[in-house]
């Protein structure tokens, strides 16, 4: 099974602590271009240094800001590869799926399903609440956004999936020798990672129900489907389509999207609804399509130490 592919006698948990430190370091290295850009603007042009995340999001042109933020994930993905390949002597496939190769049909199905839902639900909400939106579409900036988004957002979302549903999922499995602990821990850490998002200050801590719930949903997808393909597709669709469709002054991504949400942010049903209604429906759809069975064992069962066939000698 997927989660067991990293569980063997040579994969001690301390290696995951070192690996996590290396991955975090590469993430910081990837932020150097953004830092250099800020230094140039503040020193050479006398622009005030951005003292908050919200001010940082408005410091450059939205497309440049998005590019500089997302480029750091290219470095982070390189760090993940280095750690998996040389610290754990595993293949990237072993932290991606239990299948013989990545099932791209699963990735594209999940991506398409969530893209269609996001587009349709956004248009419905726009029709119901037109005063909450303003048209933000500018052809040239939007075209640049499409290029940046299609190239870098899948790298960003895949990096997060490899960290949480791949690397750390197997890491906590090595520590706990069961499946529920990695599922819970990666979901909580995934939620905590969004602590600095501007949405938190606008909506309050209730937004963590959505963040942690989303992490839990992606973790269940990964464990039940024995691989990250569905999670990879969903996460890419969620961030890419959202970045292209709607932005706001208080969202994590400031983009030249088609619409701009000008409503006052409130944490209400839209935070809870995905976790308690939409995600269970998606799980039912995926479960029916891919014939998932034995939920209890796959989500909470124990893990036995085994010889790892994925070690690179």
Buried (B, 14 or more C-beta within 10 A) or exposed (E): BBBBBBBBEEBEEEBBEEBBEBBEEBBEBBBEBBEEBBEEBBEEEEEEEBEEEBEBBEBBEBBBBBBBBBBBBBBBBBBBBBBBEEBBBBBBBBBBBBBEEBBEEBBEBBBEBBBEBBBEEBEEBBEEEEEBBEEBEEEEBBEBBBEBBEEBBBBBBBBBBBBBBBBBBBBBBBBBBBBBBBBBBBBBBBBEBBEEBBBBBBBEEEBBBBBBBBBBBBBBBBBBBBBBBBBBBBBBBBBBBBBBBBBBBBBBBBBBBBBBBEEEBEBEEEBBEBBEEBBEEBBEEBBEEBEBEEEEEBBEBEBEEEEBEBBEE
